[in-house]
Amino acid sequence: MERRGHLTDVLFLLALFGVLAASSLFVVMTGANVYRHTVTQMDEHFSLRTPLAYVAAKVRQHDAQGAVYAAELQGTPALVLEQTFGEAVYQTWIYCHEGAVKEVFLEKGADLELSYGLTIMETPGFRLEQTESGLLRFTATDAAGSEMTLEMSLRS
């Protein structure tokens, strides 16, 4: 009889250990899935929001009368930011070329090619335009085809 009670105690402890191990494994697997989903979402948001945040900061830095406007560079839409240093006027051109947002800084009127730009960020898609009402519209696209649009009104 005493042996049977001892066997029951051992079986109960083994069953309790099994339940504890299974529930621990379940919690770890659930946590891994949540982490994987969070990382995926962060990557998606990064590729959409980063180029938009970058151009928004540049526009805010240069927002002065006539200093920010949309133009075309060899058929590619571009954002032009002008500023004056001493007697010379300089331009910053921001555009998308070969899957990347690029930027080039040069004196106004200097020769400019699409290949001159410094790569700011690789991105599957980035468009910019100036609407008839004067708003600047920037649209970023991620690898999955999701789009995010930012519209900005110039203060000047």
PATORTOR-467935 format. One record per residue: residue number from 1; chain; x, y, z of N, C-alpha, C in turn. Coordinates in Angstrom, 1 decimal, padded with zeros to 4 digits. Atoms other than C-alpha are relative to their C-alpha. Layout:
<pts>
PT,seq,mol,n_u,n_v,n_w,ca_u,ca_v,ca_w,c_u,c_v,c_w
PT,NUM,A,X,Y,Z,X,Y,Z,X,Y,Z
...
</pts>
This chain:
<pts>
PT,seq,mol,n_u,n_v,n_w,ca_u,ca_v,ca_w,c_u,c_v,c_w
PT,1,A,000.8,-001.2,000.0,000.0,000.0,000.0,000.9,001.2,000.0
PT,2,A,-000.9,-001.2,-000.1,002.8,002.4,000.9,000.7,000.2,-001.3
PT,3,A,-000.7,-000.1,001.3,004.5,001.6,-002.4,-000.9,000.6,-001.0
PT,4,A,001.0,-000.5,000.9,001.3,002.4,-004.3,-000.1,001.5,000.2
PT,5,A,000.1,-001.5,-000.3,001.1,005.9,-002.6,001.2,000.7,-000.5
PT,6,A,-001.3,-000.6,000.5,004.7,006.5,-003.5,000.0,000.1,-001.5
PT,7,A,000.1,000.0,001.5,004.1,005.6,-007.2,-001.0,001.1,-000.4
PT,8,A,000.9,-001.0,000.4,001.1,007.9,-007.3,000.6,001.4,000.1
PT,9,A,-000.7,-001.3,-000.2,003.2,010.8,-005.9,001.0,000.3,-001.2
PT,10,A,-001.0,-000.2,001.1,005.9,010.2,-008.6,-000.7,000.3,-001.3
PT,11,A,000.8,-000.2,001.2,003.3,010.0,-011.4,-000.6,001.4,000.0
PT,12,A,000.5,-001.3,-000.1,001.7,013.2,-010.1,001.0,001.1,-000.3
PT,13,A,-001.1,-001.0,000.2,005.0,015.0,-010.0,000.5,000.0,-001.5
PT,14,A,-000.4,000.0,001.5,005.9,013.8,-013.6,-001.1,000.7,-000.8
PT,15,A,001.1,-000.6,000.8,002.5,014.9,-014.9,000.1,001.5,000.2
PT,16,A,-000.1,-001.4,-000.2,002.9,018.3,-013.2,001.2,000.6,-000.7
PT,17,A,-001.1,-000.4,000.8,006.4,018.6,-014.7,-000.3,000.1,-001.5
PT,18,A,000.4,000.0,001.4,005.0,017.7,-018.1,-000.9,001.2,-000.4
PT,19,A,000.9,-001.2,000.2,002.3,020.4,-017.8,000.8,001.3,000.0
PT,20,A,-000.9,-001.1,-000.1,004.9,022.9,-016.7,000.9,000.2,-001.2
PT,21,A,-000.8,-000.1,001.2,007.2,022.1,-019.6,-000.8,000.4,-001.2
PT,22,A,000.8,-000.3,001.1,004.4,022.2,-022.1,-000.4,001.5,000.0
PT,23,A,000.5,-001.5,-000.1,003.1,025.6,-020.9,001.2,000.9,-000.2
PT,24,A,-001.2,-000.9,000.2,006.7,027.0,-020.8,000.3,000.0,-001.5
PT,25,A,-000.3,000.1,001.4,007.2,025.8,-024.4,-001.0,000.9,-000.8
PT,26,A,001.0,-000.8,000.6,003.9,027.4,-025.4,000.2,001.5,000.2
PT,27,A,-000.3,-001.4,-000.3,004.8,030.7,-023.8,001.2,000.5,-000.8
PT,28,A,-001.2,-000.4,000.8,008.2,030.8,-025.5,-000.3,000.1,-001.5
PT,29,A,000.4,000.0,001.4,006.7,029.9,-028.9,-000.9,001.2,-000.3
PT,30,A,000.9,-001.2,000.1,004.0,032.6,-028.5,000.9,001.3,000.0
PT,31,A,-000.9,-001.2,-000.1,006.7,035.2,-027.5,000.8,000.1,-001.3
PT,32,A,-000.8,000.0,001.3,008.8,034.2,-030.6,-000.8,000.5,-001.1
PT,33,A,000.9,-000.4,001.1,005.8,034.7,-032.9,-000.3,001.5,000.1
PT,34,A,000.3,-001.4,-000.3,005.0,038.1,-031.3,001.2,000.8,-000.4
PT,35,A,-001.3,-000.7,000.4,008.7,039.2,-031.7,000.2,000.0,-001.5
PT,36,A,-000.2,000.0,001.4,008.8,038.1,-035.3,-001.0,000.9,-000.7
PT,37,A,001.0,-000.9,000.6,005.6,040.0,-036.1,000.4,001.4,000.2
PT,38,A,-000.4,-001.4,-000.4,006.9,043.1,-034.3,001.2,000.4,-000.9
PT,39,A,-001.1,-000.3,000.9,010.2,043.0,-036.3,-000.4,000.3,-001.4
PT,40,A,000.5,-000.2,001.4,008.4,042.6,-039.6,-000.8,001.4,-000.1
PT,41,A,000.7,-001.3,000.1,006.1,045.6,-038.8,001.0,001.1,000.1
PT,42,A,-001.0,-001.1,-000.1,009.1,047.7,-037.8,000.7,000.2,-001.3
PT,43,A,-000.7,-000.1,001.3,010.9,046.9,-041.0,-000.9,000.7,-001.1
PT,44,A,000.9,-000.6,001.0,007.8,047.8,-043.1,-000.1,001.5,000.3
PT,45,A,000.2,-001.4,-000.3,007.3,051.0,-041.2,001.3,000.8,-000.3
PT,46,A,-001.3,-000.7,000.2,011.0,051.9,-041.5,000.1,000.4,-001.5
PT,47,A,-000.1,-000.3,001.4,011.0,051.6,-045.3,-001.0,000.9,-000.6
PT,48,A,001.0,-001.0,000.4,007.9,053.7,-045.6,000.2,001.3,000.6
PT,49,A,-000.1,-001.2,-000.7,008.4,056.3,-043.0,001.3,000.8,-000.1
PT,50,A,-001.3,-000.6,000.0,012.1,057.0,-043.2,000.2,001.0,-001.1
PT,51,A,-000.1,-000.9,001.0,012.2,058.5,-046.6,-000.9,001.2,000.1
PT,52,A,001.0,-001.1,-000.2,009.1,060.6,-045.8,000.5,000.9,001.1
PT,53,A,-000.5,-000.8,-001.1,010.6,061.8,-042.6,001.2,000.8,-000.4
PT,54,A,-001.2,-000.7,000.5,013.8,062.7,-044.3,-000.3,001.2,-000.9
PT,55,A,000.3,-001.2,000.9,012.3,064.9,-047.0,-000.8,001.0,000.8
PT,56,A,000.7,-000.9,-000.8,009.9,066.4,-044.5,000.9,000.9,000.8
PT,57,A,-001.0,-000.8,-000.8,012.9,067.5,-042.3,000.7,001.0,-000.9
PT,58,A,-000.7,-000.9,001.0,014.7,068.9,-045.4,-000.9,001.2,-000.4
PT,59,A,000.9,-001.1,000.4,011.6,070.9,-046.5,-000.1,001.0,001.1
PT,60,A,000.1,-000.9,-001.1,011.2,072.3,-043.0,001.2,000.9,000.2
PT,61,A,-001.3,-000.7,-000.1,014.9,073.3,-042.9,000.1,001.2,-001.0
PT,62,A,-000.2,-001.0,001.1,014.7,075.2,-046.2,-001.3,000.8,-000.3
PT,63,A,001.3,-000.7,000.3,011.1,076.6,-046.0,000.2,001.5,000.0
PT,64,A,000.0,-001.5,000.2,011.5,080.2,-047.3,-000.6,000.3,-001.3
PT,65,A,000.7,-000.5,001.2,009.9,082.2,-050.0,000.7,-000.5,-001.3
PT,66,A,-000.6,000.5,001.2,010.6,080.4,-053.3,001.2,-000.9,000.1
PT,67,A,-001.2,000.8,-000.1,013.3,078.2,-051.9,-000.3,-001.5,-000.1
PT,68,A,000.3,001.4,000.1,011.4,074.9,-052.1,-001.0,-000.2,-001.1
PT,69,A,000.9,000.2,001.1,009.8,073.6,-055.2,000.3,-001.3,-000.7
PT,70,A,-000.2,001.3,000.7,009.3,070.5,-057.4,000.5,000.4,-001.4
PT,71,A,-000.5,-000.2,001.3,011.2,070.2,-060.7,000.3,-001.3,-000.6
PT,72,A,-000.3,001.2,000.7,012.3,067.6,-063.2,001.5,000.0,-000.3
PT,73,A,-001.4,000.2,000.3,015.8,066.3,-063.6,000.1,-001.2,-001.0
PT,74,A,-000.1,001.0,001.1,016.2,064.4,-066.9,-001.2,-000.9,000.0
PT,75,A,001.3,000.7,000.0,012.5,063.4,-066.7,-000.3,-000.7,001.3
PT,76,A,000.3,000.5,-001.3,012.7,062.4,-063.1,-000.5,001.1,000.9
PT,77,A,000.5,-001.0,-001.0,010.6,064.3,-060.5,001.1,000.2,001.1
PT,78,A,-001.0,-000.3,-001.1,012.9,066.1,-058.0,-000.5,001.1,000.9
PT,79,A,000.2,-001.1,-000.9,012.6,068.3,-055.0,001.2,000.9,000.0
PT,80,A,-001.2,-000.9,000.1,014.8,071.4,-055.2,-000.1,000.9,001.3
PT,81,A,000.0,-000.9,-001.2,015.8,073.3,-052.0,001.2,001.0,-000.3
PT,82,A,-001.1,-001.0,000.3,017.7,076.6,-052.6,000.3,000.7,001.3
PT,83,A,-000.5,-000.8,-001.1,019.8,078.5,-050.1,001.1,000.9,-000.5
PT,84,A,-001.0,-001.0,000.4,022.1,081.5,-050.4,001.1,000.0,001.0
PT,85,A,-001.2,-000.2,-000.8,025.7,081.6,-049.0,000.8,001.1,-000.6
PT,86,A,-000.8,-001.2,000.6,027.3,085.0,-049.5,-000.8,000.4,-001.2
PT,87,A,000.5,-000.4,001.3,026.7,085.9,-053.1,-000.6,-001.2,-000.9
PT,88,A,000.4,001.1,000.8,026.1,082.4,-054.4,-001.2,-000.7,000.5
PT,89,A,001.2,000.8,-000.3,022.9,080.4,-054.6,000.3,-001.5,-000.2
PT,90,A,-000.3,001.4,000.1,023.2,076.7,-053.9,-001.4,-000.8,000.0
PT,91,A,001.2,000.9,000.1,020.6,073.9,-054.6,000.3,-001.4,000.6
PT,92,A,000.0,001.4,-000.3,020.0,070.6,-053.0,-001.1,-000.7,-000.8
PT,93,A,000.9,000.7,000.8,018.3,068.2,-055.3,-000.3,-001.4,000.6
PT,94,A,000.4,001.3,-000.5,016.4,065.2,-053.9,-000.9,-000.7,-001.0
PT,95,A,000.8,000.7,001.0,015.1,062.5,-056.2,000.2,-001.5,000.2
PT,96,A,-000.1,001.4,000.0,014.6,058.8,-056.7,000.6,-000.5,-001.3
PT,97,A,-000.6,000.5,001.2,016.9,057.0,-059.1,000.6,-001.4,000.3
PT,98,A,-000.5,001.3,-000.1,017.8,053.3,-059.5,-000.3,-000.6,001.4
PT,99,A,000.4,000.6,-001.2,015.8,052.2,-056.4,000.5,000.7,001.3
PT,100,A,-000.5,-000.7,-001.2,017.2,054.8,-054.0,-000.3,001.5,000.0
PT,101,A,000.1,-001.5,-000.1,016.5,058.3,-052.7,001.4,000.5,000.0
PT,102,A,-001.3,-000.6,000.1,019.4,060.4,-053.7,000.0,001.5,000.2
PT,103,A,-000.1,-001.4,-000.2,020.6,063.9,-052.9,001.3,000.5,-000.5
PT,104,A,-001.2,-000.6,000.5,023.1,066.2,-054.5,-000.1,001.5,000.3
PT,105,A,-000.1,-001.4,-000.4,024.2,069.7,-053.3,001.0,000.6,-001.0
PT,106,A,-000.9,-000.7,000.9,025.7,072.1,-055.9,-000.5,001.4,-000.2
PT,107,A,000.3,-001.4,000.3,025.8,075.7,-057.1,-001.1,000.0,-001.0
PT,108,A,001.1,-000.1,001.0,022.7,076.8,-059.0,000.6,000.2,-001.4
PT,109,A,-000.5,-000.1,001.3,023.3,076.4,-062.7,001.1,-001.0,-000.4
PT,110,A,-001.0,001.0,000.3,026.0,073.7,-062.4,-000.6,-001.2,-000.8
PT,111,A,000.5,001.3,000.7,025.8,070.6,-064.6,-000.4,-001.0,001.0
PT,112,A,000.5,001.0,-000.9,023.8,067.9,-063.0,-000.5,-001.2,-000.8
PT,113,A,000.4,001.2,000.6,023.3,064.3,-063.9,-000.7,-000.9,001.1
PT,114,A,000.6,000.8,-001.0,021.1,061.7,-062.1,001.0,-000.8,000.8
PT,115,A,-001.0,000.9,-000.7,024.2,059.6,-061.3,000.9,000.8,001.0
PT,116,A,-000.8,-000.8,-001.0,025.8,062.5,-059.3,-000.5,-000.1,001.4
PT,117,A,000.6,000.0,-001.3,023.5,062.0,-056.4,000.6,-001.0,001.0
PT,118,A,-000.4,000.9,-001.0,024.6,060.5,-053.1,-001.2,-000.8,000.5
PT,119,A,001.1,000.8,-000.5,022.4,057.6,-052.0,-000.3,000.2,001.5
PT,120,A,000.4,-000.3,-001.4,020.5,058.5,-048.9,-000.6,-001.3,000.6
PT,121,A,000.6,001.2,-000.5,018.4,055.3,-048.6,-000.5,-000.8,-001.2
PT,122,A,000.6,000.9,001.0,017.5,052.3,-050.7,-001.5,-000.1,000.2
PT,123,A,001.4,000.1,-000.2,013.8,052.2,-051.3,-000.6,-000.6,-001.3
PT,124,A,000.6,000.6,001.2,011.6,050.2,-053.7,-000.8,001.1,-000.9
PT,125,A,000.7,-001.0,000.7,009.6,053.3,-054.6,-000.1,001.3,000.7
PT,126,A,000.2,-001.3,-000.7,009.5,057.0,-053.9,-000.4,001.0,-001.1
PT,127,A,000.5,-001.0,001.0,007.5,059.7,-055.8,-000.2,001.3,000.7
PT,128,A,000.3,-001.4,-000.6,007.2,063.4,-055.3,-000.7,000.8,-001.1
PT,129,A,000.7,-000.9,000.9,005.0,066.0,-056.9,-000.5,001.2,000.7
PT,130,A,000.6,-001.2,-000.5,003.7,069.5,-056.4,-001.4,000.1,-000.6
PT,131,A,001.4,000.0,000.5,-000.1,069.7,-056.6,-000.3,001.4,-000.5
PT,132,A,000.4,-001.3,000.5,-002.0,072.6,-058.3,-000.2,001.0,001.1
PT,133,A,000.2,-000.9,-001.1,-002.8,074.0,-054.9,001.3,000.3,000.8
PT,134,A,-001.3,-000.3,-000.6,000.9,074.1,-054.0,000.5,-000.9,001.0
PT,135,A,-000.5,001.0,-001.0,001.1,071.1,-051.7,001.1,-000.8,-000.6
PT,136,A,-001.0,001.0,000.4,004.1,068.9,-051.9,-000.5,-001.3,000.5
PT,137,A,000.5,001.3,-000.4,003.1,065.3,-052.0,001.1,-001.0,-000.3
PT,138,A,-001.0,001.0,000.1,005.6,062.5,-051.3,-000.6,-001.3,000.3
PT,139,A,000.6,001.4,-000.2,004.7,058.8,-051.6,001.2,-001.0,000.0
PT,140,A,-001.0,001.0,-000.1,006.9,056.0,-050.4,-000.7,-001.4,-000.2
PT,141,A,000.5,001.4,000.2,006.4,052.3,-051.4,001.0,-001.0,000.5
PT,142,A,-000.9,001.0,-000.5,007.8,049.3,-049.6,000.1,-001.2,-000.9
PT,143,A,-000.1,001.2,000.8,008.8,045.9,-051.0,-001.3,-000.8,-000.2
PT,144,A,001.2,000.7,000.1,005.4,044.5,-050.4,-001.1,000.7,-000.8
PT,145,A,001.0,-000.8,000.8,003.7,047.3,-052.4,-000.8,000.9,000.8
PT,146,A,000.7,-001.0,-000.9,002.3,049.2,-049.4,000.5,001.4,-000.3
PT,147,A,-000.4,-001.4,000.2,002.3,052.9,-049.8,-000.4,000.9,001.2
PT,148,A,000.3,-001.0,-001.1,002.4,055.8,-047.4,000.2,001.4,-000.7
PT,149,A,-000.1,-001.3,000.6,001.8,059.4,-048.5,000.1,001.1,001.0
PT,150,A,-000.2,-001.2,-000.9,002.9,062.7,-046.9,-000.3,001.2,-000.9
PT,151,A,000.2,-001.2,000.7,001.5,066.0,-048.0,000.4,001.2,000.9
PT,152,A,-000.5,-001.1,-000.8,003.1,069.2,-046.9,-000.4,001.3,-000.7
PT,153,A,000.3,-001.3,000.5,002.1,072.8,-047.2,001.2,000.9,000.4
PT,154,A,-001.1,-000.9,-000.4,004.9,075.4,-047.3,-000.5,001.2,000.8
PT,155,A,000.4,-001.1,-000.8,004.7,078.1,-044.7,000.3,001.3,-000.7
PT,156,A,-000.4,-001.2,000.6,006.4,080.7,-046.8,-000.8,000.3,-001.2
</pts>
